[in-house]
Amino acid sequence: MQRSEETAGRTFAKATTWQVSGFAVMTALTWAITGSLAEGGAVAAGGAVAGFVSYFLHERAWARVRWGFRRP
């Protein structure tokens, strides 16, 4: 396996697609619990912002870790 560096743009795209799917799930879950689509969206929006930032930072930190790759 050839090791390549992941760009910040790729990390951003991964974080975005992850958060879009998470937003949909969190909205549906909170809507089901509260019965309010507005509350579901508000909770999901807050979670999406926090999750996006933490995921992006987590991925960038792991991009610097050399452990776990097989040498060619």
N, C-alpha and C positions, 0 to 999 in steps of 0.2 A: 504494500500500500504506500503510495507516494503521499507525503505530508505536504499540505499547502496551507498557507495562512488565510484565514477567513477575513474578508474585508468588513469594515463597519457597515457598508451598504447592505451586505448579505445579512449581517446580524440584525439590522434595522428591518429588513423584509421579513425575516423569521419572526421577530418580535411582533410585527404588525399582524401577520396572519394568525399567530397564536392568540393575540388579544382580540381579534375579531371573533374567532370561534368562542373564546372565553366570555366575551361580552354577550353573545347570544345565549349561551348556557346560563350565565348568571342572571340575565334579565328574565328568562323563562322560570328559573328556580325561584327567584324573589317574587315574581308575579304570582306563581302558584302558592307561595306561602302567605303573601300579604293580600292578594286579590287586587292589587293596584299595579297597572302597567307603568304608571309614572314613577312609583316608588321602585319598582323593579329596574327601570332604566336608570334612575338616579344612583342606586346602589351599584349597578353594573358599571356605570360610567366612572365612579370613584375607584372601584376595583380595577378597572381597565387601565386607568392612569398609573396607579400604584404598581400594578403588575407589569405594565410595559417598561417602566423605568427600572424596576428590579430585575426583570428578565434581561434587558439590554446590558445592564452592568454586570450581571452574572455571566452572560455569554462572553463579554469582553474580558472579564477576569480569567475565564477558562481558556480563552484563546491564547493567553500568555503561559499557560501551564504546559510543560513539555512532557509530563508523565502520561503514560498510557498509549503511546504511539509505537507501532512496530517499525523497526528500521528496515529499509528496503534491502 
